């Protein structure tokens, strides 16, 4: 049966060869989601080697934060933007899990989050999740959780307001748009825990800030760090 499945996958690969999410080149049989060339050329931030990196500075003063790391730099019309588009809009949530596993290897090797107790992905509003079919931050968290060997807790935060898209909003409007949109459960004590908040792209930091404030309002003695796939 296993041999038959292997031949079936090989035949499927020949008939419908998978394309790289970054450059659209055909993937070799041993490659998954992203080709070796893209993995080599993707703009890694190396945030995990520097405490006061650009991602950290993006949130400093807005939220009581420990560490902030982003895997890649995000720029329009690049490999990274195409990967993010595939994750969010092309029904490829497992690509986010694959990216999470890749990043977990880097983070674990650096030891930057050894003392993290749990991972919390930022939730989507139920209406948006129903429309998309999945939460991309959740799938990113699955890969990180597996690689870091830390528990992923999906139901700590709830998104209670459906805010408009922030794509074309300026910095001030983005912060106004996400005020009090998250609610935190109080029946699980998170005090004295180190929490790693997860999102897809760090832009102004407005959404992450709102989520972190909701957690700290309930559990003022916890510590919060942030990890994202990319930083704009």
C-alpha positions as CSV (number, residue, x, y, z in Angstrom):
1,X,0.0,0.0,0.0
2,X,2.8,2.4,0.9
3,X,4.6,1.7,-2.4
4,X,1.3,2.3,-4.3
5,X,0.9,5.6,-2.5
6,X,4.4,6.6,-3.5
7,X,3.8,5.8,-7.1
8,X,0.5,7.7,-7.0
9,X,2.2,10.8,-5.6
10,X,4.9,10.6,-8.2
11,X,2.3,10.3,-11.0
12,X,0.3,13.2,-9.6
13,X,3.5,15.2,-9.4
14,X,4.1,14.6,-13.1
15,X,0.6,15.4,-14.3
16,X,0.0,18.4,-12.0
17,X,3.5,19.5,-10.9
18,X,3.4,21.8,-7.8
19,X,4.7,25.3,-8.1
20,X,6.8,27.2,-5.7
21,X,4.8,29.7,-3.7
22,X,7.6,32.3,-4.0
23,X,8.5,32.2,-7.7
24,X,6.1,29.8,-9.4
25,X,8.9,27.5,-10.7
26,X,8.1,23.8,-10.7
27,X,9.1,22.2,-7.4
28,X,11.5,19.2,-7.4
29,X,10.0,16.0,-5.9
30,X,11.8,16.5,-2.6
31,X,10.9,20.2,-2.3
32,X,7.8,21.4,-0.4
33,X,5.8,24.6,-1.0
34,X,9.0,26.8,-1.5
35,X,11.9,25.9,-3.8
36,X,15.5,25.8,-2.7
37,X,16.4,28.9,-4.6
38,X,13.7,31.0,-3.0
39,X,14.6,29.7,0.5
40,X,18.2,30.8,-0.2
41,X,17.2,34.3,-1.5
42,X,14.3,35.1,0.9
43,X,15.1,38.2,3.0
44,X,15.4,36.8,6.5
45,X,15.5,39.4,9.2
46,X,17.7,37.7,11.8
47,X,15.6,39.3,14.4
48,X,16.2,36.5,16.9
49,X,19.8,37.5,17.2
50,X,19.1,41.1,18.3
51,X,16.8,42.2,21.1
52,X,16.3,45.8,19.9
53,X,15.6,44.9,16.3
54,X,13.3,46.9,14.0
55,X,10.4,44.6,14.8
56,X,10.8,45.3,18.5
57,X,11.1,49.0,17.9
58,X,7.8,48.8,16.0
59,X,6.0,47.8,19.3
60,X,8.2,49.5,21.9
61,X,6.2,52.1,23.8
62,X,2.9,50.6,22.6
63,X,2.9,47.4,24.6
64,X,4.9,46.0,27.5
65,X,6.9,43.5,25.4
66,X,9.8,41.1,25.9
67,X,10.9,40.1,22.4
68,X,9.6,40.7,18.9
69,X,10.7,38.6,15.9
70,X,9.7,38.5,12.3
71,X,10.9,35.8,9.9
72,X,11.1,37.8,6.7
73,X,11.0,41.4,5.4
74,X,7.8,42.1,3.5
75,X,7.8,44.2,0.4
76,X,5.1,44.4,-2.4
77,X,5.6,42.2,-5.5
78,X,8.3,40.0,-4.0
79,X,8.7,36.4,-3.1
80,X,7.5,37.1,0.4
81,X,4.4,38.9,-0.7
82,X,3.5,36.1,-3.0
83,X,4.0,33.5,-0.2
84,X,1.8,35.6,2.2
85,X,-0.8,35.9,-0.6
86,X,-0.9,32.1,-1.0
87,X,-1.3,31.7,2.7
88,X,-4.1,34.2,3.2
89,X,-6.0,34.2,0.0
90,X,-5.2,31.0,-2.1
91,X,-6.5,28.4,0.4
92,X,-3.0,27.2,1.3
93,X,-3.0,27.1,5.2
94,X,-0.6,24.2,5.3
95,X,2.0,26.5,3.7
96,X,1.8,28.6,6.9
97,X,2.5,25.5,8.9
98,X,5.5,24.7,6.8
99,X,6.8,28.3,7.3
100,X,6.2,27.9,11.0
101,X,8.4,24.7,11.1
102,X,11.1,26.5,9.2
103,X,11.1,29.4,11.6
104,X,11.0,27.2,14.6
105,X,14.3,25.6,13.5
106,X,16.0,29.1,13.5
107,X,14.4,30.1,16.8
108,X,15.2,26.9,18.6
109,X,18.8,27.0,17.5
110,X,19.2,30.5,18.9
111,X,17.4,29.6,22.2
112,X,15.6,32.9,22.1
113,X,12.2,31.5,23.3
114,X,13.4,28.6,25.6
115,X,11.4,30.1,28.5
116,X,8.1,30.6,26.5
117,X,5.3,28.7,28.1
118,X,2.6,28.8,25.4
119,X,1.8,30.1,22.0
120,X,-1.4,32.1,21.2
121,X,-2.3,32.8,17.5
122,X,-4.3,36.0,16.9
123,X,-7.8,35.0,16.1
124,X,-9.9,36.1,13.2
125,X,-13.5,37.3,13.6
126,X,-15.9,34.4,13.1
127,X,-17.3,36.0,10.0
128,X,-13.9,36.4,8.4
129,X,-12.8,32.9,9.4
130,X,-16.0,31.5,7.9
131,X,-15.3,33.4,4.7
132,X,-11.7,32.3,4.5
133,X,-12.2,28.9,5.9
134,X,-9.2,29.0,8.3
135,X,-7.1,31.2,10.4
136,X,-3.6,31.6,8.9
137,X,-2.0,32.5,12.2
138,X,-3.4,29.3,13.7
139,X,-1.6,27.3,11.0
140,X,1.6,29.2,11.4
141,X,1.3,28.5,15.1
142,X,1.0,24.7,14.5
143,X,4.4,24.7,12.8
144,X,6.0,26.8,15.5
145,X,4.4,24.7,18.2
146,X,5.7,21.5,16.7
147,X,9.2,22.8,16.2
148,X,9.5,24.6,19.5
149,X,7.7,21.9,21.4
150,X,5.5,24.4,23.1
151,X,1.7,24.2,23.5
152,X,-0.5,26.1,21.1
153,X,-3.7,27.5,22.8
154,X,-6.2,28.7,20.2
155,X,-9.1,29.7,22.4
156,X,-7.5,32.1,24.9
157,X,-8.4,35.2,22.7
158,X,-11.6,35.9,20.9
159,X,-12.2,38.6,18.3
160,X,-15.4,40.2,19.3
161,X,-15.5,43.0,16.7
162,X,-15.4,42.7,13.0
163,X,-13.2,45.6,12.0
164,X,-12.8,46.8,8.4
165,X,-9.8,45.8,6.4
166,X,-6.7,47.8,7.3
167,X,-4.9,47.5,4.0
168,X,-5.4,51.0,2.8
169,X,-5.5,52.8,6.2
170,X,-2.9,55.1,7.6
171,X,-1.1,54.5,10.9
172,X,-3.6,56.4,13.1
173,X,-6.6,54.9,11.5
174,X,-5.2,51.4,12.0
175,X,-4.9,52.0,15.8
176,X,-8.4,53.4,15.9
177,X,-9.7,50.5,13.9
178,X,-8.6,47.8,16.4
179,X,-9.5,49.3,19.8
180,X,-11.0,46.7,22.1
181,X,-11.6,44.1,19.4
182,X,-10.2,41.2,21.5
183,X,-11.6,39.5,24.5
184,X,-9.4,37.3,26.8
185,X,-10.6,34.2,28.7
186,X,-10.2,34.5,32.4
187,X,-10.7,30.9,33.5
188,X,-7.1,29.9,32.6
189,X,-4.6,31.7,34.8
190,X,-1.8,33.2,32.6
191,X,-0.1,35.2,35.3
192,X,3.6,34.6,35.5
193,X,3.5,32.8,32.1
194,X,5.6,33.9,29.1
195,X,3.2,34.1,26.1
196,X,4.3,34.1,22.5
197,X,1.7,36.0,20.4
198,X,1.5,35.0,16.7
199,X,0.4,36.9,13.6
200,X,1.1,36.8,9.9
201,X,2.5,40.3,9.1
202,X,3.7,43.0,11.4
203,X,2.8,46.4,10.0
204,X,2.0,49.2,12.5
205,X,1.6,46.7,15.3
206,X,-1.9,48.0,16.0
207,X,-3.6,44.5,16.0
208,X,-0.8,42.9,18.1
209,X,-1.0,45.8,20.6
210,X,-4.7,45.4,21.0
211,X,-4.4,41.7,21.6
212,X,-1.6,42.1,24.1
213,X,-3.5,44.8,26.0
214,X,-6.5,42.5,26.3
215,X,-4.3,39.7,27.8
216,X,-2.5,42.1,30.2
217,X,-5.8,43.6,31.3
218,X,-6.8,40.2,32.6
219,X,-3.3,38.9,33.6
220,X,-1.0,41.9,34.4
221,X,1.8,39.6,35.7
222,X,2.3,37.6,32.4
223,X,5.0,38.4,29.9
224,X,4.4,38.8,26.2
225,X,6.6,38.3,23.2
226,X,5.6,38.3,19.5
227,X,6.5,36.3,16.4
228,X,5.3,37.0,12.9
229,X,5.9,35.5,9.4
230,X,6.9,38.9,8.0
231,X,7.5,42.5,8.9
232,X,6.3,45.3,6.5
